[in-house]
């Protein structure tokens, strides 16, 4: 108990959420949330930001994020009031640092006089010192043993569901959960994608994303192609998506599927187009990747192909609309190194063999068919 009291800055626990929910801070009108990374990283932080907005309803919430975060939040409704794009900084936003730009950023942030700064970006080795330079009256976040301390911290242990980890941090600021998983909606008036399916088909739309930042999380191209071909043969329209770096990968899926009803739009959609396309889908199929997480946040049924360790950190909690197919590989297929030891706990081997290749196409397809036939509940007008 003494250790917990030290971690929580001596604050009294007033309730339970994902973790302890402590007393709220007084007179909070300006909140900053630090969360870099990609689409999925932002989606994981949405429930915590919703909780903070509910706990401090009169406060302005500023996300310190990346350009892709700004693009997504411009295309959706969310609890975020504004996005300030982070400068390049080691461990926070990868890229070539500019000392002048960094100092100018912190000068501007300190001038905003944030009442509360919340760190949702990893274990804090780099992000906690970054957060402290904002000059906020109160600070909360995660912390590894070698990271700078904040006013209230929760220990960072790698294997924890990311949205629940973020909610545990929000609880340190007195915020009870509103949602356990992200909820987003297309922004009012968001236009349909500039590039749409023009094959004249009328079947349900299945969106497929074969990419993932880590190649080991990618289901093989031939599996995605077999799935896409099977969907097309049964009357589905299939769109393969990805960013510009994934055009070749998506093109291979479409080419190997060899169907007029399978088309790649990789590299041809801006963020608004991606949101609008996902929102129209009957089912979205993907690896543990940003577009699948975004589809889930938009309320679209998904089928995910996950490595077992990633299920712990990023898997959907429910199964009525979201199905997960997990691979239980624990060693690299090439060198045998234990792949369950991740992050700073063990070196990564140089091999990029898929850790999810053993997931069967027939099992994924059965869930696609089942979810496509599911009638979604209608929201009240």
C-alpha positions in Angstrom: 0.0 0.0 0.0 2.9 2.4 0.7 4.3 1.9 -2.8 0.8 2.5 -4.3 0.4 5.7 -2.3 3.8 6.9 -3.5 2.9 6.2 -7.1 -0.4 8.0 -6.8 1.1 11.1 -5.1 -0.6 10.4 -1.8 -4.1 10.8 -3.3 -7.1 9.0 -1.8 -8.8 6.4 -4.0 -12.4 7.3 -4.5 -13.7 4.5 -6.7 -12.8 1.9 -9.2 -12.6 1.9 -13.0 -10.1 -0.1 -15.0 -7.7 0.7 -12.1 -8.0 3.1 -9.1 -10.0 6.2 -9.8 -8.5 9.0 -7.7 -9.9 12.4 -6.7 -10.2 14.8 -9.6 -7.9 17.8 -9.8 -9.5 21.2 -9.1 -10.0 24.0 -11.6 -9.1 22.1 -14.7 -10.0 24.0 -17.8 -7.2 23.0 -20.2 -6.1 19.4 -20.8 -3.2 18.2 -23.0 -3.0 14.5 -24.0 0.3 13.2 -25.5 -0.1 10.3 -27.9 2.1 9.9 -31.0 2.2 7.0 -33.4 -0.3 5.8 -36.1 -4.0 5.3 -36.5 -4.3 2.4 -34.1 -2.4 4.3 -31.4 -4.9 7.2 -31.6 -7.9 4.9 -31.6 -6.6 3.2 -28.4 -6.5 6.6 -26.7 -10.0 7.7 -27.6 -11.8 6.0 -24.6 -9.4 7.7 -22.2 -10.0 11.1 -23.8 -13.8 10.5 -23.6 -13.5 9.7 -19.9 -11.4 12.9 -19.4 -14.0 15.0 -21.2 -16.8 13.5 -19.1 -14.8 14.1 -15.9 -14.0 17.7 -16.8 -16.9 18.7 -19.1 -15.9 22.4 -19.2 -12.3 21.7 -20.2 -10.7 22.0 -23.6 -8.9 18.8 -24.6 -5.9 19.3 -26.9 -4.3 16.2 -28.4 -0.5 16.4 -29.0 -0.4 14.0 -31.9 0.8 13.3 -35.5 -0.4 14.5 -38.9 -2.4 11.3 -39.4 -4.2 11.9 -36.1 -5.2 15.4 -37.2 -6.4 14.1 -40.5 -8.5 11.4 -38.8 -10.0 13.7 -36.2 -10.9 16.3 -39.0 -12.8 13.5 -40.7 -14.7 12.2 -37.6 -16.5 13.4 -34.5 -14.5 12.7 -31.3 -13.9 14.0 -27.8 -10.9 16.0 -29.0 -11.3 19.8 -29.3 -8.0 20.5 -31.2 -4.9 18.7 -32.4 -1.4 20.2 -32.1 1.0 18.3 -34.3 4.1 17.2 -32.5 7.5 18.3 -33.6 10.1 15.5 -34.4 11.5 14.3 -31.1 13.3 11.2 -30.1 10.9 8.5 -28.8 7.9 10.7 -29.3 7.7 11.4 -33.0 10.5 9.8 -35.1 12.4 12.1 -37.4 15.2 14.6 -37.7 15.0 16.8 -34.6 15.3 20.5 -34.8 16.3 22.2 -31.5 14.8 25.5 -32.5 11.6 24.0 -33.5 11.4 22.0 -30.3 12.0 25.0 -28.1 9.5 27.0 -30.0 6.9 24.2 -29.6 7.5 24.1 -25.8 7.4 27.8 -25.5 4.0 27.8 -27.2 2.7 25.0 -25.1 3.8 26.5 -21.8 2.0 29.7 -22.9 -1.2 27.8 -23.0 -0.9 27.1 -19.2 -2.3 23.6 -19.3 -3.9 22.5 -16.0 -3.5 18.8 -16.7 -1.1 16.9 -19.0 -1.7 13.2 -19.6 0.9 10.9 -21.0 -0.5 8.0 -23.1 2.6 7.4 -25.1 4.5 4.3 -24.0 6.5 3.7 -20.8 7.7 7.3 -20.4 11.4 7.0 -21.0 11.1 9.7 -23.6 7.5 10.8 -23.3 7.6 11.7 -19.6 10.4 14.3 -19.9 8.6 15.6 -23.0 5.4 15.9 -21.0 7.1 17.7 -18.1 8.4 20.4 -20.4 4.8 21.5 -21.1 4.7 23.1 -17.7 1.3 21.8 -16.7 0.1 22.1 -13.1 -0.7 18.4 -12.9 0.7 15.4 -14.7 -0.4 11.8 -15.0 0.8 8.9 -17.1 2.5 5.5 -17.4 6.0 4.9 -16.2 8.7 2.2 -16.5 11.3 1.9 -13.7 13.8 4.0 -15.6 11.4 6.8 -16.7 11.0 10.2 -15.1 8.2 10.4 -12.5 5.0 12.3 -12.9 2.6 13.5 -10.2 0.6 10.3 -10.5 1.8 7.3 -12.5 0.8 3.7 -13.2 3.5 1.1 -13.9 4.0 0.3 -17.6 4.1 -3.4 -18.3 4.0 -4.3 -22.0 1.3 -6.9 -22.0 -1.9 -4.9 -21.2 -4.8 -4.0 -23.4 -3.9 -0.6 -24.7 -7.4 1.1 -24.4 -7.7 -0.2 -20.9 -4.1 0.9 -20.1 -5.1 4.4 -21.2 -8.3 4.3 -19.2 -6.2 3.3 -16.1 -4.2 6.5 -16.6 -7.4 8.6 -17.0 -8.5 7.1 -13.7 -5.5 8.6 -12.0 -6.9 12.0 -13.1 -10.3 11.2 -11.5 -12.0 10.1 -14.8 -14.4 7.1 -14.8 -14.7 5.1 -18.0 -17.5 6.1 -20.4 -16.6 3.5 -23.1 -14.1 0.7 -22.9 -13.4 0.9 -26.6 -13.3 3.8 -29.0 -16.4 5.2 -30.6 -16.1 7.5 -33.7 -18.5 8.7 -36.3 -17.9 10.2 -39.8 -18.0 14.0 -39.6 -21.3 15.5 -40.7 -21.3 16.1 -44.4 -18.3 13.8 -45.1 -18.3 13.1 -48.8 -18.2 9.6 -50.3 -14.7 8.5 -51.5 -13.6 10.2 -54.7 -12.7 6.8 -56.0 -15.5 4.3 -55.7 -16.3 0.9 -56.9 -17.5 1.1 -60.5 -18.0 -2.6 -61.4 -21.8 -2.2 -61.2 -22.1 -4.8 -58.4 -24.7 -4.6 -55.7 -23.5 -7.2 -53.3 -22.2 -6.4 -49.8 -18.9 -4.5 -49.6 -16.0 -6.3 -47.9 -12.9 -4.1 -47.3 -9.6 -5.9 -46.9 -6.4 -4.4 -45.5 -3.4 -6.7 -45.9 -0.8 -4.4 -44.3 0.7 -3.9 -40.8 3.7 -1.9 -39.6 5.5 -5.1 -38.5 5.7 -7.6 -41.4 5.4 -10.4 -38.8 1.8 -9.4 -38.1 0.8 -9.7 -41.8 -1.3 -12.7 -43.0 0.4 -13.8 -46.3 -0.7 -12.3 -49.5 -1.9 -15.6 -50.9 -4.3 -16.0 -48.0 -5.8 -12.6 -48.5 -6.1 -13.3 -52.2 -7.8 -16.6 -51.6 -10.2 -14.9 -49.2 -10.9 -12.0 -51.6 -11.5 -14.5 -54.5 -13.9 -16.5 -52.4 -15.9 -13.4 -51.4 -16.1 -12.2 -55.0 -17.3 -15.7 -56.1 -20.1 -15.5 -53.6 -21.3 -12.0 -54.8 -19.4 -9.7 -52.5 -17.6 -6.6 -53.8 -14.1 -6.5 -52.4 -11.9 -3.4 -52.0 -8.3 -3.8 -50.9 -6.9 -0.7 -49.1 -3.6 0.6 -47.9 -1.5 3.7 -47.9 1.0 4.6 -50.6 3.7 2.3 -49.1 1.3 -0.6 -49.3 0.2 -0.2 -53.0 2.4 -3.1 -54.2 1.1 -5.4 -51.4 -2.5 -4.5 -52.1 -2.0 -4.9 -55.8 -0.6 -8.4 -55.3 -3.8 -9.4 -53.4 -6.1 -8.0 -56.1 -4.0 -9.5 -58.9 -3.9 -13.0 -57.3 -7.6 -12.9 -56.6 -8.1 -12.5 -60.3 -11.7 -11.2 -60.2 -13.4 -8.2 -61.6 -15.1 -7.8 -58.3 -11.8 -7.3 -56.4 -10.2 -3.9 -56.7 -7.3 -2.2 -55.0 -7.7 1.4 -53.9 -4.4 1.5 -52.0 -2.8 4.9 -52.1 -5.9 6.5 -53.7 -7.9 7.4 -50.6 -7.3 10.4 -48.3 -8.4 10.1 -44.7 -11.9 11.3 -45.3 -12.2 8.8 -48.2 -11.0 6.0 -46.0 -13.4 6.9 -43.2 -16.3 7.1 -45.7 -15.4 3.8 -47.3 -15.0 1.9 -44.0 -18.3 3.3 -42.8 -20.1 1.8 -45.9 -18.5 -1.7 -45.5 -20.5 -4.8 -44.4 -17.3 -6.3 -43.0 -13.6 -5.2 -42.8 -10.9 -7.8 -42.7 -7.4 -7.0 -41.6 -4.4 -7.8 -39.5 -3.6 -6.0 -36.2 -3.5 -2.6 -38.0 -4.8 0.9 -37.9 -7.6 0.5 -40.5 -9.1 -2.5 -38.7 -9.0 -0.6 -35.4 -10.6 2.4 -37.1 -13.4 0.3 -38.7 -14.2 -1.1 -35.2 -14.4 2.4 -33.8 -16.8 3.3 -36.6 -19.1 0.5 -35.5 -18.3 -1.7 -38.6 -18.0 -5.5 -38.1 -14.5 -6.7 -38.4 -12.5 -10.0 -38.7 -9.0 -9.7 -37.4 -5.9 -11.9 -37.9 -3.8 -11.5 -34.9 -0.6 -12.9 -33.3 -1.6 -14.1 -29.9 0.5 -11.5 -28.0 -1.2 -8.7 -30.0 -4.6 -10.0 -29.0 -3.7 -9.2 -25.4 -2.8 -5.6 -26.3 -5.1 -4.8 -29.2 -7.9 -7.3 -29.7 -11.5 -6.3 -29.7 -13.2 -7.1 -26.4 -16.5 -8.3 -27.8 -17.4 -11.0 -30.3 -20.9 -10.1 -31.5 -19.5 -7.8 -34.2 -15.8 -8.5 -34.1 -14.1 -11.9 -34.6 -10.4 -12.7 -34.0 -8.3 -15.5 -35.4 -5.2 -15.9 -33.4 -1.9 -17.6 -34.2 -0.1 -19.1 -31.2 3.4 -19.0 -32.7 5.9 -18.3 -29.9 9.2 -18.7 -31.8 10.6 -17.2 -35.0 10.1 -19.8 -37.8 13.6 -19.0 -39.1 15.8 -18.9 -36.0 13.7 -20.1 -33.1 14.1 -17.0 -30.9 11.3 -16.5 -28.4 9.1 -13.8 -29.9 7.0 -13.4 -26.8 9.7 -11.3 -25.3 9.2 -7.9 -27.0 10.1 -4.3 -26.7 13.2 -3.6 -24.5 13.0 -7.0 -22.8 14.8 -8.9 -25.6 16.5 -8.1 -29.0 14.4 -8.5 -32.1 15.8 -11.1 -34.6 16.3 -9.9 -38.2 13.6 -12.2 -39.7 10.2 -11.0 -41.0 8.5 -14.3 -41.3 4.7 -14.1 -40.8 3.7 -15.1 -37.3 0.1 -15.6 -38.4 0.5 -17.7 -41.6 -1.2 -20.7 -39.9 -4.6 -19.0 -39.7 -6.9 -20.8 -42.1 -8.7 -19.0 -44.9 -11.9 -21.0 -44.4 -12.2 -19.9 -40.8 -11.8 -16.2 -41.6 -14.2 -16.6 -44.5 -16.9 -18.2 -42.4 -16.8 -15.2 -40.0 -17.0 -12.8 -43.0 -20.1 -14.5 -44.2 -21.6 -14.6 -40.7 -21.0 -11.0 -40.0 -22.1 -9.8 -43.5 -25.5 -11.5 -42.7 -25.8 -9.8 -39.4 -28.4 -7.0 -39.2 -26.8 -4.2 -37.2 -29.0 -2.5 -34.6 -30.3 1.0 -35.7 -29.4 3.9 -33.5 -32.2 6.1 -32.3 -32.9 9.1 -34.5 
